[in-house]
């Protein structure tokens, strides 16, 4: 293969100008730390691609991974150089932009459909991958990224610095890396793998870099009190934008979340450009959510013209507590998905009983929480990945989650919030449930049900209960996973043993048939080969391997035995054969001892073989001496093809119509531990986990939650079932985060005038 060379990008006229000293210091520190992370990434890439090549199912993928590994090794230094050049250029473009760059241009939104349509498929995949990285990292480090962006914006004299233009922001750093590997001649699949590794080894470790940059800037006096300013929430000049509910007695002001309009003002009301909704602090902070909800309603988010008395936040929490208590007393029903609660209507209808007066309006912030949590639970209850029993249990948590979100707005901002992680943990634990009927005496179900009941009965205004229950559930799942792991290991060992036995029998059968099929042999010798010698070949193949010296010795003995049983017309060869007879019989006896043939049976076989060898020799000598040929030779028969009994329950190869390559490729990417949903012939649906992929044979073995084998299929059979929609690959990760991303995406589409998905 012709080796390509990564050609560095030419940047004509890119003269380096002096940055502000503090910015230059930050750039040098960040560059040093990023290079360390980048070297670690490239080291890990070697290991990852080697492992993928080792697990590849065909020669094409094997060569793809090794060729890509070679490309990356050859151009490792070029990747680092290009990355640093783009990093430096990012700082230059912010603090010393060219004149034409000072004019504000409308920014491209990562998920803008029109922009995406202009990209080719590979560019689109890279763009989507970068958007995913930016979303996750922005959510993970929302506060330090926002602080750093604000401080860089304060220092920049020629334009506005937002998170997309922040030279250390996740967008800029990810684009630097994508550009650095852009010249490599590698497949798009490898490019996406590199971006995923970049997220894991570089972007998820950016926290210390952001903290150090903010510390240096604060020590230099750049917006030194920024953190306290953000913590205070809305500033005094923002009062006119507050809803009527915020100014009512008993309704405290909602803390301004990161990304809200109030938070966009600097110290002492210093004006700054307002970020796009959802840009600051990631797309999931509450301020951005309120902006999206307002956009979806086509209003400004300001309450006005209320139709009745407003339920203040404390009264709303009392109402929700009362409804939650009643819900906790109701029997759990897990055989059907419950309808989504219209919490606003429930609260309004219960208001006279709890507060003593009729009230039919919520404050804007509280109503946004109720509506948004309702959208999230609507998505969760329609999520195909969740079994009906799990949906029924999670639905019971709608009221507690609404209460929590009203009390603690960080619920929206923190992906590591204990309540969010608890929801994710619950859904992941129950991913293997197929129906309510199978959950009797199920320890995992009992634990999950107890968690839900304890939330309903124990959560009033104490968010700490979610952390406590999360720790308990994780501890329980760790123990359960260890038990499941032992069961799965036994399954893997058993199936692997069956596969190796089948392969060994096929190898022995092939060798014997190749050498003896069609030869004229005494009937008893044919039995010996199929019943005894094949066992010896299988035993050695399993213990030592078909390429071992022991295997070669058995095959050589087989060759000598077959040669000795054939007529010879040369006296010297007959003499040689007779001289080797005792040694041959000794080796045959040793092989029978190896496979523990009983002494009596062993002696009988050796006697039969000796008699046959003597008879063949006598016939040959008589023929050469012109004596009458004994008629006993007519008893020699043509050996038929030997078929050894295969291990029980091993399925035959798939005989149906082939699947399309795209579906075969998806099956090739299945890994052990993946949960799937299979539709059986009777119409029933079973959820099971891929326990092992058995090679040789490419058999996929699936087990249920109790560790029992429920299905065994070939690669092509699975691909065909996936194509025919008789199989669904389940996603057991982060149900809440999936819901959050989907709802945010739908709100953005509604706001932009596109139909929601």
HELIX and SHEET records of a PDB file:
HELIX    1   1 UNK A   21  UNK A   55  1                                  35    
HELIX    2   2 UNK A   59  UNK A   74  1                                  16    
HELIX    3   3 UNK A   76  UNK A   95  1                                  20    
HELIX    4   4 UNK A   99  UNK A  102  5                                   4    
HELIX    5   5 UNK A  113  UNK A  117  1                                   5    
HELIX    6   6 UNK A  121  UNK A  140  1                                  20    
HELIX    7   7 UNK A  142  UNK A  155  1                                  14    
HELIX    8   8 UNK A  170  UNK A  180  1                                  11    
HELIX    9   9 UNK A  188  UNK A  201  1                                  14    
HELIX   10  10 UNK A  203  UNK A  205  5                                   3    
HELIX   11  11 UNK A  207  UNK A  219  1                                  13    
HELIX   12  12 UNK A  226  UNK A  232  1                                   7    
HELIX   13  13 UNK A  236  UNK A  241  5                                   6    
HELIX   14  14 UNK A  244  UNK A  247  5                                   4    
HELIX   15  15 UNK A  262  UNK A  264  5                                   3    
HELIX   16  16 UNK A  267  UNK A  269  5                                   3    
HELIX   17  17 UNK A  286  UNK A  297  1                                  12    
HELIX   18  18 UNK A  313  UNK A  329  1                                  17    
HELIX   19  19 UNK A  343  UNK A  355  1                                  13    
HELIX   20  20 UNK A  364  UNK A  381  1                                  18    
HELIX   21  21 UNK A  388  UNK A  395  1                                   8    
HELIX   22  22 UNK A  398  UNK A  407  1                                  10    
HELIX   23  23 UNK A  410  UNK A  413  1                                   4    
HELIX   24  24 UNK A  418  UNK A  429  1                                  12    
HELIX   25  25 UNK A  436  UNK A  439  5                                   4    
HELIX   26  26 UNK A  443  UNK A  458  1                                  16    
HELIX   27  27 UNK A  464  UNK A  516  1                                  53    
HELIX   28  28 UNK A  523  UNK A  528  1                                   6    
HELIX   29  29 UNK A  529  UNK A  533  3                                   5    
HELIX   30  30 UNK A  534  UNK A  543  1                                  10    
HELIX   31  31 UNK A  549  UNK A  564  1                                  16    
HELIX   32  32 UNK A  571  UNK A  594  1                                  24    
HELIX   33  33 UNK A  599  UNK A  624  1                                  26    
HELIX   34  34 UNK A  631  UNK A  635  5                                   5    
HELIX   35  35 UNK A  661  UNK A  668  1                                   8    
HELIX   36  36 UNK A  715  UNK A  723  1                                   9    
HELIX   37  37 UNK A  735  UNK A  751  1                                  17    
SHEET    1   A 2 UNK A 310  UNK A 311  0                                        
SHEET    2   A 2 UNK A 361  UNK A 362  1                                        
SHEET    1   B 2 UNK A 520  UNK A 521  0                                        
SHEET    2   B 2 UNK A 637  UNK A 638 -1                                        
SHEET    1   C 5 UNK A 709  UNK A 714  0                                        
SHEET    2   C 5 UNK A 699  UNK A 703 -1                                        
SHEET    3   C 5 UNK A 685  UNK A 694 -1                                        
SHEET    4   C 5 UNK A 675  UNK A 679 -1                                        
SHEET    5   C 5 UNK A 727  UNK A 729 -1                                        
END                                                                             
